[in-house]
Amino acid sequence: MPADSVRVRVPATTANLGPGFDALGLALDLHEDVILRRLPAGAPRPEIAVTGLNARRLHADENLLAFQGVLALYKRLERAAPPLALELHTRIPRSGGLGGSAAAITGGIAAANALEGSPLDTRQLLSLATEVEGHPDNVSAALLGGLVVTVNGHAGLVFKRLDPPRGLSAVVHVPRHSISTKAARGVLPTHLSREDAVFNLSRTAMLVAAFQTADWTLLRDAMDDRLHQPARGGIYAALFPTIQAALAAGAHGAALSGSGAAIIAFATTRHQEIATAMAAAAEAHGAPGHAEVLRLSAAGVRVVEAT
């Protein structure tokens, strides 16, 4: 049934987890909210507001990614968007490697879908969010929660969701200075040797097995990568020193989070020691910021209020 106002909550995400480039996404227990409500008929323009962490960075206009997600939903439904007001309450850093753009897009699409009585199912929502975002890894985890593996199959996107394992937490270092996804993708190699391809394929398989079996001894090797991190280390000097600091402090595995500049480590103990070590190493290599401990999130985007 259509609603007059909805509030959805969408998680931050990490992607790749080392070798699973553009295929693996994992939801984290850090959220932001999208509130979408109908305005009276004849309202001259949308009302858009941004509050929270990114309020000064994001322009509260129709180019806001959350609102672009709303418009994409109505375009898919082949109908004009009604007069709307959107509020985005942000807590996820932008251009930081924690899926801020994916959260905004997914939140906007999900809010509009809920407002209209949920005409699109999960698979259709994922397809639409992927079209807007450009790749499925972050949006799949933002939509579904947990660990999600996504591939482009014969008849569109194919995905499999796994519940996040108990006892494992993420330690994330977020630098003050971000790296744009465009810049991070611009340095990627255009060709890969057979040896490096096998290296990443085998580690991606091992990484999924580690999450399925909760065998954390596998993560140190399973999160290694030769596809994107070596190139990105060239524009982000703190990458490998921070990973090594996390491992030395007791993390089971660590990698660049998405396209960066956040770095994520996974641990079952010594979380604060790992956070301190990561922050110190990053600052020593020109990337001061902050580190925090986050739980993994089983929940993807969800409607928390509808009237």
C-alpha positions in Angstrom: 0.0 0.0 0.0 1.4 3.4 -0.9 2.4 5.7 2.0 2.6 9.4 2.6 6.0 9.3 4.4 8.7 6.7 4.9 12.0 6.5 6.7 14.5 3.9 5.6 17.8 3.0 7.2 20.7 1.7 5.1 24.1 0.4 6.2 27.6 1.3 5.3 29.4 -1.4 3.3 32.9 -2.6 2.5 33.7 -4.1 -0.9 36.4 -6.3 -2.5 37.8 -7.5 0.9 41.1 -7.8 -0.9 40.8 -10.2 -3.9 37.0 -10.1 -4.6 37.1 -7.0 -6.9 33.6 -5.8 -7.8 32.2 -9.1 -6.6 32.1 -9.1 -2.8 30.3 -6.7 -0.5 29.8 -6.8 3.2 27.4 -4.7 5.3 28.7 -2.8 8.4 26.9 -1.6 11.5 27.0 2.1 10.6 23.9 3.5 9.1 22.2 6.6 7.6 18.6 7.4 7.2 16.6 8.6 4.2 13.2 10.2 4.9 10.9 10.7 1.9 7.5 12.3 2.1 4.9 13.5 -0.3 4.3 17.2 -0.7 0.9 18.8 -1.6 0.0 18.6 -5.3 1.3 21.6 -7.1 4.4 22.1 -4.9 6.9 24.0 -7.3 10.0 21.9 -6.6 11.4 19.2 -4.4 12.5 20.0 -0.8 15.9 18.5 -0.1 17.9 18.6 3.2 21.1 17.0 4.4 22.1 16.7 8.0 24.9 14.9 9.9 28.5 14.0 9.0 28.5 15.2 5.4 26.1 18.2 5.6 28.7 20.7 4.6 30.1 18.6 1.8 26.9 17.5 0.1 24.7 19.9 -1.9 21.1 19.7 -0.9 19.7 19.8 -4.4 18.3 17.4 -7.0 21.8 16.1 -7.8 22.1 14.5 -4.4 22.6 10.8 -5.0 19.8 9.8 -2.7 17.4 11.9 -4.7 18.9 10.5 -7.9 18.0 7.1 -6.6 14.4 8.3 -6.0 14.2 9.6 -9.6 15.6 6.3 -10.9 12.8 4.4 -9.2 10.1 6.5 -10.8 11.8 6.3 -14.2 11.8 2.5 -13.9 8.1 2.6 -13.0 7.6 4.8 -16.1 5.8 7.5 -14.2 6.6 11.1 -13.1 7.8 11.6 -9.6 5.2 13.3 -7.4 6.1 16.4 -5.4 8.5 15.1 -2.7 10.6 16.2 0.2 13.7 14.2 1.0 15.9 14.4 4.1 19.2 12.6 4.2 20.8 12.0 7.7 24.4 11.1 6.9 26.8 9.1 9.1 28.9 7.4 6.4 32.0 9.2 5.1 31.9 10.1 1.4 34.7 8.9 -1.0 36.1 7.0 1.9 35.7 3.4 0.9 32.7 2.6 3.1 30.0 2.7 0.5 28.6 6.2 1.1 27.4 6.6 -2.5 25.9 3.1 -2.5 24.1 3.8 0.7 22.6 7.0 -0.6 21.5 5.5 -3.9 20.1 2.4 -2.3 18.4 4.4 0.4 16.8 6.7 -2.2 15.6 3.8 -4.3 14.3 1.8 -1.4 12.5 4.8 0.1 10.7 5.6 -3.2 9.8 1.9 -3.6 8.3 1.8 -0.1 6.5 5.1 -0.7 4.8 3.6 -3.7 3.8 0.3 -2.0 6.9 -1.8 -3.0 6.2 -2.4 -6.7 9.7 -3.7 -7.3 11.1 -6.9 -5.7 14.6 -7.4 -4.3 16.1 -8.6 -7.6 14.6 -5.6 -9.5 15.9 -3.2 -6.8 19.4 -4.6 -7.0 19.4 -4.4 -10.8 18.3 -0.8 -10.6 20.8 0.2 -7.9 23.6 -1.4 -9.8 22.7 0.6 -12.9 22.8 3.8 -11.0 26.0 3.0 -9.0 27.8 1.3 -11.9 28.9 -1.9 -10.0 27.0 -4.3 -7.7 29.4 -5.0 -4.8 28.4 -2.2 -2.4 24.8 -1.8 -3.4 24.2 -5.5 -3.0 25.4 -5.5 0.6 23.5 -2.3 1.3 20.3 -3.8 0.0 20.6 -7.3 1.4 23.0 -7.1 4.4 25.5 -9.7 5.3 28.2 -10.8 2.9 27.0 -10.8 -0.7 28.6 -12.4 -3.8 27.3 -10.9 -7.1 28.1 -11.9 -10.7 26.7 -10.8 -14.0 25.0 -14.0 -15.2 23.4 -15.1 -18.4 20.1 -13.5 -17.5 21.3 -10.6 -15.4 22.7 -10.3 -11.9 23.0 -13.4 -9.9 23.7 -13.0 -6.1 24.1 -15.1 -3.0 23.9 -13.7 0.5 25.6 -15.2 3.6 24.8 -14.3 7.1 27.7 -12.4 8.8 29.6 -14.7 11.2 29.3 -14.2 14.9 32.3 -13.1 16.8 34.1 -11.3 14.0 34.3 -7.5 14.0 35.7 -4.9 11.6 38.4 -2.4 12.6 38.3 0.5 10.1 40.7 3.3 9.6 39.2 6.3 7.8 41.7 9.0 6.8 40.8 12.7 6.9 41.6 13.0 3.2 39.5 10.9 0.7 40.4 9.3 -2.6 37.8 9.6 -5.4 36.5 6.3 -6.8 37.3 7.7 -10.3 40.9 8.3 -9.4 41.3 5.0 -7.7 39.9 3.2 -10.7 42.0 5.2 -13.1 45.2 3.6 -11.9 44.0 0.0 -12.4 45.9 -2.3 -14.8 44.2 -3.1 -18.1 45.7 -6.6 -18.3 46.5 -9.3 -15.7 48.9 -12.2 -16.1 47.6 -15.7 -15.8 49.6 -16.1 -12.6 48.0 -13.1 -11.0 44.5 -14.1 -12.2 44.9 -17.5 -10.5 46.2 -15.8 -7.4 43.1 -13.7 -7.1 40.6 -16.4 -8.1 42.0 -18.9 -5.5 42.0 -16.3 -2.7 38.5 -15.1 -3.5 37.3 -18.7 -3.2 39.2 -19.1 0.1 37.8 -15.9 1.5 34.2 -17.0 1.0 35.1 -20.4 2.5 36.6 -18.6 5.5 33.3 -16.7 6.1 31.2 -19.8 5.6 33.2 -21.9 8.1 34.3 -19.1 10.5 37.9 -20.3 10.0 39.7 -17.0 10.6 43.2 -18.5 10.2 42.5 -18.4 6.5 41.9 -14.6 6.3 45.6 -13.5 6.3 46.2 -15.2 3.0 42.7 -15.1 1.6 42.6 -11.2 1.8 45.7 -10.8 -0.3 45.4 -9.3 -3.8 47.2 -8.6 -7.0 44.5 -7.0 -9.1 43.9 -3.6 -7.6 45.8 -3.0 -4.4 49.3 -2.9 -5.8 48.3 -0.1 -8.2 46.3 1.8 -5.6 49.3 1.5 -3.2 51.1 3.8 -5.6 48.6 6.7 -4.9 48.1 5.8 -1.3 51.4 5.4 0.5 49.8 4.4 3.8 48.0 1.4 2.4 50.4 -1.4 2.9 52.1 -0.1 6.1 48.6 0.2 7.7 47.7 -3.3 6.6 50.9 -4.7 8.1 50.4 -2.8 11.3 46.9 -4.3 11.7 48.2 -7.8 11.1 51.1 -7.3 13.5 48.6 -6.1 16.2 46.5 -9.2 15.9 44.1 -8.8 13.0 43.2 -12.0 11.1 43.3 -10.2 7.8 43.2 -6.6 6.3 42.7 -4.9 3.0 41.8 -1.7 1.3 38.1 -1.0 1.8 36.5 -0.7 -1.6 38.5 1.9 -3.6 39.8 3.5 -0.4 41.0 5.4 1.4 39.6 3.5 4.3 41.4 0.3 5.3 39.5 -2.5 7.0 40.8 -5.3 9.2 38.9 -8.2 10.8 39.5 -9.4 14.3 38.0 -11.4 17.1 40.1 -9.9 19.9 42.4 -7.0 20.5 40.2 -4.5 18.6 41.4 -1.4 20.3 45.1 -2.4 20.0 44.5 -3.0 16.3 42.8 0.4 15.9 45.6 2.2 17.6 48.2 0.5 15.5 46.4 1.3 12.3 45.9 4.9 13.2 49.6 5.3 14.1 50.9 3.6 10.9 48.6 5.6 8.7 49.6 8.9 10.3 53.3 8.0 10.0 52.7 7.6 6.3 50.8 10.8 5.7 47.2 9.7 6.2 46.0 10.9 9.6 42.5 10.0 10.5 40.6 7.9 13.0 40.0 4.2 13.5 36.8 2.6 14.9 35.5 -0.8 15.6 32.3 -1.8 13.8 30.1 -4.9 14.0 29.1 -6.6 10.8 25.5 -6.1 9.9 23.0 -8.8 9.0 20.4 -6.2 8.0 20.4 -4.4 4.7 18.2 -1.4 3.9 14.9 -1.5 5.8 11.9 0.6 6.4 11.9 1.8 10.0 8.8 4.1 9.8 5.9 4.5 7.3 2.7 6.5 7.7 
